[in-house]
Amino acid sequence: MPIGLEQDIGSRTDIVYNSLNTSDYPGENKFGTKLYKKHGIKFVSSSYPFNNNIFKQDILNYIRKYNFEIPFKTFDDQKFNNFEKYLGTRPYTGTCAIFDLLSYPIKYLYISGLDFYHSKYYKEYREMTKGQQKYSRDSQIHHAKPQLNYLKNISLFDNRIILDSFLDTLLYSNYYNFYKDLKKLEDNIFNYGDTMINKLFSIKKFNCSFTKSASLSFSDNKIELNIPTIIFTNNYYFNNKDNEYLLFITDNKDEMNILNNNMDKKRFIGNFYYVEHRSKVLPSIFFERNYLNVIKNILKHVNIVNCNTYLLLILSIMLYFPKNHYFSYKEVMEQLGLNIEEKKLVLFLHKKNKLKLIS
């Protein structure tokens, strides 16, 4: 192990995943059990399956030479075939290792030093020209892009995964750019047809949320529950608690007034709608037209077209109340009809502590 690089590559290795291929880079992958034992390695895993003509001879050569001096296994044949078919390309050794490790009940997986040929290796490991890097990213055998997409997806949906800073930037660059562009809109989100709602929102001294459910119940004690909460909802029967005030989602103010008249106490302090009403009666609060146009355009940069209107409202509340917003994780992820790209954006914002999703 190179001296002085412990901070980057670690100082301990228990398991080695190895392609066992010694022909593509002669002399660079001949790591025998003598070296493994010297460094305390307890297990060796082939990144590829045995019953495959491409890999079988390399695996047999390793077994014959080292005769299981260190415990050894190969990649499950069927799992590999399914994984390769899913990716549409042969996975790299590192991608196979990630897939395999996540099939076990590990607590977390910190991924570091994996670059999908987007940077140069340490010279102690391998020197590559820019041409070799480019070829390795998109060769006749391996294609990096589908593997990057795979890692991007699972890193968002699987909370066990932690990425190093290089991978985080490589995988999430479009999300970071989206959030940077979104922040530029934070002062021009809402417009008002009700002066009292306008004054209330200009103060920003309250929590804010949205739900389709009949109530909200959060156990997270980080929420500042001693201040009022304004909740956007389209549920007629929302059971609001003390200090909770409702904005009913409708483009018809008369509907809100009828609801209030049929209740023991006024619960709906106003109505919200996404755009201005066609008539002269404006919603109490609605989106700025220019804001709508711009946010829909920047959402295209994260593969979201025809954005789910609930997601649009959630993003807007998050932006307007960066510290005092919260939403139900289960509701947002399971009950609002978000597509896969919309869920990925939500999970990214949640992981980066921009969007508060709580149970």
C-alpha positions in Angstrom: 0.0 0.0 0.0 1.4 3.4 -0.9 2.7 5.4 2.0 1.1 8.7 2.7 -2.2 8.1 0.9 -4.1 6.6 3.9 -6.4 9.6 4.1 -7.5 9.0 0.6 -7.5 5.3 0.2 -7.7 4.0 3.8 -5.4 1.9 5.8 -7.3 -1.3 6.1 -8.7 -3.8 3.6 -10.8 -6.9 4.7 -12.3 -7.8 1.3 -10.9 -7.5 -2.2 -13.0 -7.5 -5.3 -10.9 -8.4 -8.3 -11.7 -9.1 -12.0 -8.8 -11.6 -11.9 -8.0 -10.6 -15.4 -4.1 -10.6 -15.8 -4.0 -10.2 -19.6 -5.4 -6.8 -20.4 -2.8 -5.0 -18.2 0.1 -7.5 -17.9 1.7 -7.5 -14.5 -0.7 -4.9 -13.1 -3.3 -7.3 -11.6 -1.1 -10.1 -10.3 -2.0 -9.7 -6.6 -1.4 -13.1 -5.0 -2.3 -14.4 -1.6 1.1 -13.6 -0.2 0.5 -9.9 -0.7 -3.1 -10.3 0.5 -2.1 -12.0 3.7 0.6 -9.5 4.4 -2.1 -6.7 4.4 -4.6 -8.7 6.5 -7.1 -9.4 3.7 -9.7 -11.9 4.8 -11.7 -12.6 1.7 -11.3 -12.4 -2.1 -14.3 -12.0 -4.4 -14.3 -12.3 -8.2 -16.4 -9.4 -9.6 -17.6 -11.7 -12.3 -19.4 -15.1 -12.6 -17.8 -18.5 -13.1 -20.2 -19.9 -15.7 -19.3 -17.4 -18.4 -16.8 -18.1 -21.1 -15.4 -14.6 -20.9 -14.4 -14.9 -17.2 -14.1 -18.7 -16.6 -10.5 -19.2 -17.5 -9.3 -16.2 -15.4 -11.2 -17.6 -12.4 -9.9 -21.1 -12.9 -6.3 -19.8 -13.2 -6.6 -18.0 -9.8 -8.2 -21.1 -8.1 -5.5 -23.5 -9.4 -2.7 -21.1 -8.4 -3.8 -20.2 -4.9 -6.1 -23.2 -4.0 -8.4 -21.2 -1.7 -5.6 -20.1 0.7 -7.9 -17.2 1.4 -11.7 -17.6 1.3 -13.0 -16.9 -2.2 -16.3 -16.6 -4.1 -17.5 -15.6 -7.5 -20.4 -13.4 -8.5 -23.7 -15.2 -8.7 -24.3 -16.2 -12.4 -28.0 -15.2 -12.7 -27.6 -12.0 -10.7 -24.8 -10.9 -13.0 -26.7 -11.8 -16.2 -29.7 -9.8 -14.9 -27.6 -6.9 -13.9 -25.7 -6.8 -17.2 -29.0 -6.9 -19.1 -30.4 -4.1 -16.9 -27.4 -1.9 -17.5 -27.2 -2.7 -21.2 -23.4 -3.0 -20.9 -20.8 -5.1 -19.0 -20.4 -3.5 -15.6 -17.0 -2.5 -14.3 -15.4 -4.4 -11.4 -16.3 -1.6 -9.0 -19.9 -1.5 -10.2 -20.2 -5.2 -9.6 -18.7 -4.8 -6.1 -21.3 -2.1 -5.2 -24.2 -4.3 -6.5 -22.9 -7.3 -4.6 -22.3 -5.5 -1.3 -25.7 -3.9 -1.3 -27.3 -7.4 -1.5 -26.1 -8.0 2.1 -27.6 -6.4 5.2 -24.7 -3.9 5.6 -25.2 -0.8 7.7 -23.8 1.6 5.1 -21.5 1.7 2.1 -19.0 4.5 1.7 -17.9 4.7 -1.9 -14.6 6.4 -2.5 -12.0 6.4 -5.3 -14.4 5.2 -8.0 -14.4 7.7 -10.9 -15.7 5.8 -13.9 -12.6 7.0 -15.8 -13.4 10.7 -15.3 -10.0 11.4 -13.6 -6.5 10.1 -13.6 -5.5 7.2 -11.3 -2.8 7.5 -8.7 0.4 6.7 -10.6 1.2 4.0 -8.0 -1.9 2.2 -9.3 -2.0 2.9 -13.0 -1.1 5.7 -15.4 -3.6 6.5 -18.1 -3.6 9.0 -21.0 -6.7 11.1 -21.7 -7.2 8.9 -24.8 -7.2 5.8 -22.7 -9.6 7.4 -20.2 -12.0 8.3 -23.0 -11.9 4.8 -24.5 -12.4 3.2 -21.1 -15.6 5.3 -20.6 -17.1 4.2 -23.8 -15.4 1.1 -25.3 -16.7 -2.0 -27.1 -17.0 -3.7 -23.8 -17.9 -1.2 -21.1 -20.1 2.0 -21.2 -19.8 4.3 -18.2 -23.0 6.3 -18.6 -25.5 3.6 -17.7 -23.4 2.6 -14.7 -23.2 6.3 -13.6 -27.0 6.4 -13.9 -27.4 3.2 -11.9 -25.2 4.5 -9.1 -27.0 7.9 -9.2 -30.4 6.2 -8.8 -29.4 3.8 -6.0 -27.5 6.4 -4.1 -30.7 8.5 -3.9 -33.1 5.6 -3.0 -30.7 3.6 -0.7 -29.9 5.5 2.4 -27.0 3.1 3.2 -24.9 4.7 0.4 -22.5 7.6 1.2 -20.4 9.1 -1.7 -17.1 10.8 -1.6 -17.0 14.4 -2.8 -15.8 13.6 -6.3 -18.6 11.1 -6.9 -21.1 13.4 -5.3 -20.2 16.2 -7.7 -20.0 13.8 -10.7 -23.4 12.2 -10.1 -25.4 15.2 -8.9 -24.0 18.1 -10.9 -27.4 18.7 -12.7 -29.2 18.8 -9.3 -26.7 21.2 -7.8 -27.1 23.5 -10.9 -30.9 23.2 -10.6 -30.9 24.3 -7.0 -28.6 27.2 -7.8 -30.9 28.4 -10.5 -34.0 27.8 -8.2 -32.5 30.0 -5.5 -32.4 32.9 -7.8 -36.3 32.9 -7.8 -36.8 32.9 -4.1 -38.0 36.6 -3.9 -40.6 36.3 -6.7 -42.7 33.3 -6.1 -46.2 34.4 -4.9 -48.7 37.0 -5.9 -51.7 37.9 -3.8 -55.4 38.8 -4.2 -55.8 39.3 -0.5 -53.9 42.1 1.3 -54.0 40.3 4.7 -52.5 37.1 3.2 -49.9 39.3 1.5 -48.9 40.9 4.9 -48.9 37.5 6.6 -46.6 35.9 4.0 -44.2 38.9 4.0 -43.5 38.3 7.7 -42.6 34.6 7.2 -42.9 34.0 11.0 -44.6 30.6 10.7 -44.2 27.0 9.6 -45.6 26.0 6.3 -46.6 22.7 4.8 -48.8 21.0 2.2 -50.9 17.8 2.5 -53.7 16.0 0.8 -54.4 14.0 4.0 -57.0 14.7 6.6 -54.4 15.8 9.2 -50.6 16.1 9.7 -48.8 14.4 12.5 -45.0 14.8 12.9 -42.8 13.4 15.7 -39.7 15.3 14.7 -38.9 17.6 17.7 -36.8 19.9 15.5 -40.0 21.5 14.2 -40.7 24.7 15.9 -44.3 23.9 17.0 -44.8 26.9 19.2 -45.2 29.2 16.2 -48.3 29.1 13.8 -48.4 26.6 10.9 -50.1 27.4 7.6 -51.1 24.4 5.6 -51.9 24.3 1.9 -54.5 21.5 1.4 -57.3 20.4 -0.9 -58.8 18.1 1.7 -62.3 19.4 2.7 -62.1 17.5 6.0 -58.7 18.5 7.2 -58.6 18.2 11.0 -56.6 21.2 12.0 -55.2 21.5 15.5 -54.7 24.7 17.5 -52.3 27.1 15.9 -52.8 25.5 12.4 -54.4 27.6 9.7 -55.5 26.4 6.3 -55.3 27.7 2.7 -57.7 25.7 0.6 -56.5 24.8 -2.9 -59.3 25.9 -5.3 -59.8 28.5 -8.0 -63.3 29.2 -6.7 -63.4 31.5 -3.6 -67.1 30.8 -3.2 -66.3 27.1 -2.5 -64.0 28.1 0.4 -66.6 30.5 1.8 -69.3 27.8 1.7 -67.0 25.4 3.5 -66.3 28.0 6.2 -70.0 28.7 6.6 -70.8 25.0 7.1 -68.3 24.7 10.0 -68.3 25.6 13.6 -65.4 27.9 13.2 -63.6 29.5 10.3 -60.7 27.2 9.3 -59.8 28.3 5.8 -58.1 31.7 6.0 -57.9 32.0 2.2 -57.6 30.1 -1.0 -54.6 29.2 -3.1 -54.5 28.5 -6.8 -51.6 28.0 -9.2 -52.5 30.8 -11.6 -54.7 33.9 -11.7 -58.4 33.2 -12.0 -60.0 34.1 -15.3 -62.6 36.3 -13.5 -61.8 39.5 -11.6 -61.9 37.6 -8.3 -58.3 36.6 -7.7 -57.2 33.8 -5.4 -55.9 34.9 -2.0 -52.5 33.7 -3.1 -51.2 32.4 -6.4 -47.9 32.0 -8.3 -46.2 34.8 -10.2 -46.6 34.1 -13.8 -42.9 34.6 -14.6 -41.9 32.4 -11.8 -44.0 29.6 -13.2 -42.4 29.9 -16.6 -38.9 30.0 -15.3 -39.2 27.1 -12.8 -40.8 24.9 -15.4 -37.9 25.6 -17.7 -35.2 24.8 -15.2 -36.9 21.6 -14.2 -36.2 20.4 -17.7 -32.5 20.4 -16.8 -33.3 17.5 -14.3 -35.4 15.6 -16.8 -38.8 16.8 -15.4 -41.3 18.0 -18.0 -45.0 18.7 -17.3 -44.2 18.9 -13.6 -46.6 17.4 -11.1 -48.4 20.4 -9.6 -48.0 19.0 -6.0 -44.3 18.9 -6.5 -44.4 22.5 -7.9 -46.1 23.6 -4.7 -43.7 21.7 -2.4 -40.7 23.2 -4.2 -42.1 26.7 -3.9 -42.9 26.3 -0.2 -39.4 24.9 0.4 -37.9 27.9 -1.4 -40.0 30.6 0.3 -39.6 29.1 3.8 -36.1 27.4 3.6 -36.0 26.9 7.4 -39.7 26.6 8.4 -41.2 24.1 6.0 -41.9 20.4 6.5 -43.8 17.6 4.6 -44.7 14.0 5.2 -42.1 11.7 3.6 -44.6 8.9 3.1 -47.2 11.2 1.5 -44.7 12.9 -0.9 -43.0 9.6 -2.0 -46.1 7.4 -2.2 -49.3 9.4 -2.5 -48.8 12.4 -4.8 -48.2 10.5 -8.0 -44.6 11.7 -8.5 -42.8 10.0 -11.4 -39.3 8.6 -10.9 -37.4 11.7 -12.0 -39.5 13.9 -9.6 -38.8 11.4 -6.7 -35.1 11.6 -7.5 -35.1 15.3 -7.3 -37.0 15.2 -4.0 -34.6 12.7 -2.5 -31.6 14.7 -3.6 -33.0 17.9 -1.9 -33.8 15.9 1.2 -30.3 14.3 1.4 -28.7 17.7 1.1 -31.0 19.1 3.9 -32.8 21.5 1.6 -36.2 19.8 1.7 -37.5 18.6 5.1 -39.3 15.3 4.8 -40.2 13.7 8.1 -42.2 10.8 9.3 
